[in-house]
């Protein structure tokens, strides 16, 4: 976790004015990889910063625009934010509980990441989402515990998308 002065330096380096909400939101994203806006809002408020939902959306939009934060949205889930930027990593998502983890880019021969016909596009990156069960859900299934579906309905994802 970067210090407050490091977060302020990141904001200045991206030509953003340093404000308490921006520092709090950036800190929350660093502390909570793959967090949704509600988690980020709670974490920012936990730092005793008065910040509204709309302010969090605005700050996340600004941080994403300058490349300090990356927004991901696996199919059917709400937007999530992470501070790991600048590399082309991918994600693995648990179909049962919704846990998300980073997966480094495949190396060597990766025919599925090379478009057979790029239709004239200058391809800059590929986004891959792996789906399956996390270790906790695999163990729970093995022990006969019912799955913990925590995914929000697709309508919630669309509503949040409209708010961001």
C-alpha positions as CSV (number, residue, x, y, z in Angstrom):
1,X,0.0,0.0,0.0
2,X,1.5,3.4,-1.0
3,X,1.8,6.1,1.6
4,X,-0.4,9.2,1.5
5,X,2.5,11.2,0.0
6,X,3.1,8.5,-2.6
7,X,-0.6,8.7,-3.6
8,X,-0.5,12.5,-3.7
9,X,2.6,12.2,-6.0
10,X,0.8,9.8,-8.3
11,X,-2.1,12.2,-8.6
12,X,0.2,15.2,-9.3
13,X,2.1,13.0,-11.8
14,X,-1.1,12.4,-13.6
15,X,-1.9,16.2,-13.6
16,X,-4.8,15.7,-11.2
17,X,-5.4,18.1,-8.3
18,X,-4.8,16.5,-4.9
19,X,-8.0,16.3,-2.9
20,X,-9.0,14.3,0.1
21,X,-11.6,12.3,-1.8
22,X,-9.2,11.5,-4.6
23,X,-6.5,10.3,-2.1
24,X,-9.1,8.3,-0.2
25,X,-10.5,6.6,-3.3
26,X,-7.0,5.8,-4.7
27,X,-6.0,4.4,-1.3
28,X,-9.2,2.3,-1.2
29,X,-8.5,0.9,-4.7
30,X,-4.9,0.0,-3.6
31,X,-6.2,-1.7,-0.4
32,X,-9.1,-3.6,-2.1
33,X,-8.1,-5.1,-5.5
34,X,-11.1,-5.8,-7.7
35,X,-13.4,-3.9,-5.4
36,X,-16.8,-2.5,-6.5
37,X,-17.9,1.0,-5.9
38,X,-19.7,0.2,-2.7
39,X,-16.6,-1.4,-1.2
40,X,-14.5,1.6,-2.3
41,X,-17.0,4.1,-0.9
42,X,-17.0,2.3,2.5
43,X,-13.2,2.1,2.6
44,X,-12.9,5.8,1.6
45,X,-15.4,6.8,4.4
46,X,-13.5,4.5,6.7
47,X,-10.6,7.0,6.4
48,X,-12.9,9.6,7.9
49,X,-13.4,11.3,4.5
50,X,-16.9,12.6,3.7
51,X,-17.5,11.5,0.2
52,X,-20.7,10.8,-1.7
53,X,-21.5,7.9,-4.1
54,X,-21.4,10.4,-7.0
55,X,-18.0,11.7,-5.9
56,X,-16.6,8.2,-5.8
57,X,-17.9,7.6,-9.4
58,X,-16.4,10.9,-10.5
59,X,-13.1,10.1,-8.9
60,X,-13.0,6.6,-10.3
61,X,-13.7,8.0,-13.8
62,X,-10.9,10.5,-13.5
63,X,-8.4,8.0,-12.1
64,X,-9.3,5.5,-14.9
65,X,-9.0,8.2,-17.5
66,X,-5.4,9.0,-16.5
67,X,-4.4,5.4,-16.1
68,X,-4.0,5.3,-12.3
69,X,-6.8,2.8,-12.0
70,X,-8.1,0.1,-14.3
71,X,-11.8,-0.7,-14.6
72,X,-12.9,-4.3,-15.3
73,X,-16.3,-5.7,-15.7
74,X,-16.6,-9.5,-16.1
75,X,-19.8,-10.5,-17.9
76,X,-22.8,-10.2,-15.6
77,X,-20.9,-8.5,-12.7
78,X,-20.7,-4.9,-11.7
79,X,-17.7,-2.8,-12.5
80,X,-14.6,-3.5,-10.4
81,X,-11.5,-1.4,-10.0
82,X,-7.8,-2.2,-9.5
83,X,-4.6,-0.4,-9.1
84,X,-2.6,-2.9,-11.1
85,X,-2.2,-1.0,-14.4
86,X,0.4,-0.8,-17.1
87,X,0.5,-4.5,-17.9
88,X,-1.9,-6.7,-19.9
89,X,-2.8,-9.1,-17.2
90,X,-6.1,-11.0,-17.2
91,X,-8.5,-12.3,-14.5
92,X,-10.0,-15.5,-13.2
93,X,-13.5,-15.3,-11.7
94,X,-15.3,-17.8,-9.4
95,X,-18.7,-18.7,-10.8
96,X,-20.0,-19.4,-7.3
97,X,-18.8,-16.6,-5.0
98,X,-17.6,-14.0,-7.5
99,X,-14.0,-13.9,-6.2
100,X,-11.6,-12.3,-8.7
101,X,-7.9,-12.8,-9.0
102,X,-5.2,-11.6,-11.4
103,X,-3.7,-13.9,-13.9
104,X,-0.5,-12.9,-15.7
105,X,-0.5,-12.9,-19.5
106,X,0.3,-16.1,-21.2
107,X,3.8,-16.4,-22.6
108,X,5.1,-18.3,-25.6
109,X,2.8,-19.5,-28.3
110,X,-0.8,-18.2,-27.6
111,X,-2.8,-18.8,-30.7
112,X,-6.1,-17.9,-29.0
113,X,-4.8,-14.4,-28.3
114,X,-3.9,-13.7,-31.9
115,X,-6.9,-12.7,-34.0
116,X,-7.3,-14.9,-37.0
117,X,-8.7,-11.9,-38.9
118,X,-8.2,-8.5,-37.2
119,X,-10.5,-6.8,-39.8
120,X,-7.9,-4.1,-40.2
121,X,-7.8,-3.1,-36.5
122,X,-4.5,-2.2,-34.9
123,X,-4.9,-4.6,-32.0
124,X,-3.3,-3.2,-28.8
125,X,-4.3,-5.8,-26.2
126,X,-6.4,-8.8,-25.5
127,X,-8.7,-9.2,-22.5
128,X,-9.2,-12.7,-21.2
129,X,-11.5,-13.8,-18.4
130,X,-11.1,-17.3,-17.1
131,X,-14.2,-18.7,-15.3
132,X,-14.3,-21.5,-12.8
133,X,-14.4,-22.2,-9.0
134,X,-12.0,-20.7,-6.5
135,X,-10.2,-23.0,-4.0
136,X,-12.7,-22.2,-1.2
137,X,-15.7,-23.1,-3.4
138,X,-14.0,-26.2,-4.7
139,X,-13.5,-27.3,-1.1
140,X,-17.1,-26.4,-0.1
141,X,-18.4,-28.4,-3.1
142,X,-16.2,-31.4,-2.1
143,X,-17.7,-31.1,1.5
144,X,-21.3,-30.9,0.2
145,X,-21.8,-27.3,1.1
146,X,-24.2,-25.5,-1.4
147,X,-22.6,-22.8,-3.7
148,X,-22.5,-19.2,-2.5
149,X,-23.8,-17.3,-5.5
150,X,-23.1,-13.6,-4.7
151,X,-23.2,-12.3,-8.3
152,X,-25.5,-9.4,-8.8
153,X,-28.1,-9.7,-11.5
154,X,-27.2,-8.4,-14.9
155,X,-29.7,-5.5,-14.4
156,X,-27.6,-4.3,-11.4
157,X,-24.5,-4.3,-13.6
158,X,-26.3,-2.2,-16.2
159,X,-27.6,0.2,-13.6
160,X,-24.1,0.7,-12.2
161,X,-22.7,1.0,-15.7
162,X,-25.1,3.9,-16.3
163,X,-23.9,5.6,-13.0
164,X,-20.2,5.4,-13.8
